[in-house]
Amino acid sequence: MYYAFDRRWLRSTVTVALVAMNVVLYLAVALTKDTLYALGVLDVDKVLVSHEYNRLVSAMFLHESLSHLFGNMILLFYIGAVVERNLGHILYTILYLGSGIVGNVMTVFYEVTHREHWVSLGASGAVFGVMGAMLVLLLLTPKEKRFGSSLLPRIVFMVAYSLYTGLRSTAVNNIAHIAGLLCGAILGFLFIAPRKNIDLDALL
């Protein structure tokens, strides 16, 4: 049991660090009484008018509630460890941040083109990017290697269900979810396809 834990998570240093950062910032928000929210949430006016482009990144590390934080971090903790093990720390970091930023950029684009305005925050776009990469990782794994594994249908169900529940809610930034998912899948394919070997042990 300890060996499995060490193999999957203790070597996934970026995933552990990202989860820790999100948790610490959530606690910091509680202590500063929403000051960090005011400085970091994704607000189209602040981004385009005040040129506060840092919000495209900072919003990825802020969460509105404990359940919001827990939902994102539990997915990141388990799926992110697998993806990081296969991509390596640097490419995984690029994929995570890239998916989150693309999700936020597309959110701003959508708000401008549809003349809408809302404030959004959360790591969902980046987490969906990790799920997209995980899906690609499994699709690129030779069928004979994943024979008997239920991981692929489980990940497909997880992605489909997450999108479905988001689309049924008016309080969810579905633009960031969809854009992050597509970005993660594209980057995942570009990063994974050239590799000859996929670490199947990390998928178990």
Secondary structure as GFF3:
##gff-version 3
##sequence-region A 1 204
A	DSSP	alpha_helix	2	5	.	.	.	ID=ss1
A	DSSP	pi_helix	6	10	.	.	.	ID=ss2
A	DSSP	alpha_helix	13	32	.	.	.	ID=ss3
A	DSSP	alpha_helix	35	40	.	.	.	ID=ss4
A	DSSP	beta_strand	42	43	.	.	.	ID=ss5
A	DSSP	alpha_helix	44	48	.	.	.	ID=ss6
A	DSSP	alpha_helix	55	58	.	.	.	ID=ss7
A	DSSP	three_ten_helix	59	61	.	.	.	ID=ss8
A	DSSP	alpha_helix	66	87	.	.	.	ID=ss9
A	DSSP	alpha_helix	89	113	.	.	.	ID=ss10
A	DSSP	beta_strand	119	120	.	.	.	ID=ss11
A	DSSP	alpha_helix	124	140	.	.	.	ID=ss12
A	DSSP	alpha_helix	151	167	.	.	.	ID=ss13
A	DSSP	alpha_helix	174	192	.	.	.	ID=ss14
A	DSSP	three_ten_helix	200	203	.	.	.	ID=ss15
###
